[in-house]
Amino acid sequence: MDTLELLLSATPKLPEKQIKLKRLSKECNGEVIFNLRALTYNRVAELKEAHAGADLEVHIMLAGVISPDLKSEELKRKYNAVTPAEMIKNMLLPGEIEDISREIEKLSGYRITTVEEIKKK
């Protein structure tokens, strides 16, 4: 099959993965697991435009964490927050926010090598 046929036959889906938050797992006496999903190019562009320099990592998290529901009213009440972004900043340490955001970026093809050169034989 040539490349065009391969692309036409493919059913691509966004990569997903699970991560465990060490500190919260210890504090909660149970595994605190976040399910992450890659973001599309258009979604990343929207986030960069809307939040350039201001809490971009937090908004990447809000877009890329598929569970738990970070927009949950219960979580906002628990962490004394009006918005989901404020809740994340109250719940997590700055380094945790950055690490989770980076994991979503990696799933989305950033911060990794996504191509390789083909050597001529």
C-alpha positions as CSV (number, residue, x, y, z in Angstrom):
1,M,0.0,0.0,0.0
2,D,1.2,3.5,-0.8
3,T,1.0,6.4,1.7
4,L,-2.2,7.8,0.3
5,E,-4.0,4.4,0.6
6,L,-2.7,4.1,4.1
7,L,-4.0,7.5,5.1
8,L,-7.4,6.8,3.5
9,S,-7.8,3.5,5.2
10,A,-6.8,4.9,8.7
11,T,-9.2,5.8,11.4
12,P,-7.1,8.1,13.5
13,K,-8.1,9.0,17.0
14,L,-6.6,11.3,19.6
15,P,-4.1,9.5,21.9
16,E,-5.0,9.1,25.5
17,K,-3.2,8.1,28.7
18,Q,-3.6,7.9,32.4
19,I,-1.4,9.6,35.0
20,K,-1.2,9.3,38.7
21,L,-0.7,12.4,40.9
22,K,1.8,11.3,43.5
23,R,1.1,14.0,46.1
24,L,-2.7,13.9,46.0
25,S,-2.7,10.1,46.0
26,K,-0.7,10.2,49.2
27,E,-2.9,12.9,50.7
28,C,-6.1,11.2,49.7
29,N,-5.0,7.7,50.7
30,G,-5.9,6.3,47.3
31,E,-4.8,6.6,43.7
32,V,-5.7,9.9,42.2
33,I,-5.7,9.2,38.4
34,F,-6.2,11.7,35.7
35,N,-7.2,10.5,32.2
36,L,-5.7,12.7,29.5
37,R,-6.4,13.1,25.8
38,A,-4.4,14.9,23.1
39,L,-5.7,18.2,21.7
40,T,-6.3,19.0,18.1
41,Y,-4.3,21.6,16.2
42,N,-7.3,24.0,16.1
43,R,-7.9,23.6,19.9
44,V,-4.3,24.3,20.7
45,A,-4.4,27.4,18.4
46,E,-7.6,28.6,20.2
47,L,-6.0,28.2,23.6
48,K,-2.8,30.0,22.6
49,E,-4.8,32.9,21.2
50,A,-7.2,33.2,24.1
51,H,-4.7,32.7,26.9
52,A,-1.3,33.8,25.5
53,G,0.9,34.0,28.5
54,A,-1.9,34.0,31.1
55,D,-2.6,30.6,32.6
56,L,-2.1,28.7,29.4
57,E,-1.0,25.5,31.2
58,V,-4.2,25.6,33.3
59,H,-6.4,25.9,30.2
60,I,-4.5,23.1,28.4
61,M,-5.4,21.0,31.5
62,L,-9.0,22.0,31.3
63,A,-9.1,21.0,27.6
64,G,-7.0,17.8,27.9
65,V,-8.1,16.2,31.2
66,I,-11.1,14.0,30.3
67,S,-11.6,12.7,33.9
68,P,-12.0,13.7,36.6
69,D,-14.4,16.5,35.5
70,L,-12.3,19.6,36.4
71,K,-15.3,21.8,35.8
72,S,-17.3,20.0,38.5
73,E,-19.3,22.2,40.8
74,E,-18.4,20.0,43.7
75,L,-14.7,20.4,43.1
76,K,-15.1,24.2,42.8
77,R,-16.9,24.3,46.1
78,K,-14.3,22.0,47.7
79,Y,-11.4,24.2,46.6
80,N,-13.2,27.5,47.2
81,A,-13.1,28.6,43.6
82,V,-15.5,30.4,41.3
83,T,-14.0,29.1,38.0
84,P,-12.5,25.8,37.0
85,A,-9.2,27.6,36.3
86,E,-9.1,29.0,39.9
87,M,-10.0,25.5,41.2
88,I,-7.0,24.0,39.5
89,K,-4.7,26.6,40.9
90,N,-6.1,26.0,44.4
91,M,-6.0,22.2,44.2
92,L,-2.6,21.6,42.5
93,L,0.9,22.9,43.0
94,P,2.5,25.0,40.2
95,G,4.8,22.1,39.2
96,E,1.9,19.7,39.0
97,I,0.0,22.0,36.7
98,E,3.1,22.3,34.5
99,D,3.7,18.5,34.5
100,I,0.2,17.6,33.6
101,S,0.1,20.3,30.9
102,R,3.3,18.9,29.4
103,E,1.9,15.4,29.4
104,I,-1.1,16.7,27.3
105,E,1.3,18.5,25.1
106,K,3.3,15.3,24.5
107,L,0.1,13.4,23.6
108,S,-0.6,16.3,21.2
109,G,2.8,15.9,19.4
110,Y,4.7,18.7,21.2
111,R,7.9,18.3,23.1
112,I,8.7,15.0,21.3
113,T,10.2,13.9,18.0
114,T,7.3,13.0,15.7
115,V,9.1,12.4,12.5
116,E,12.1,10.5,11.4
117,E,14.3,10.8,8.4
118,I,14.2,8.0,5.8
119,K,17.7,6.9,4.9
120,K,18.3,6.1,1.2
121,K,19.4,2.6,0.6
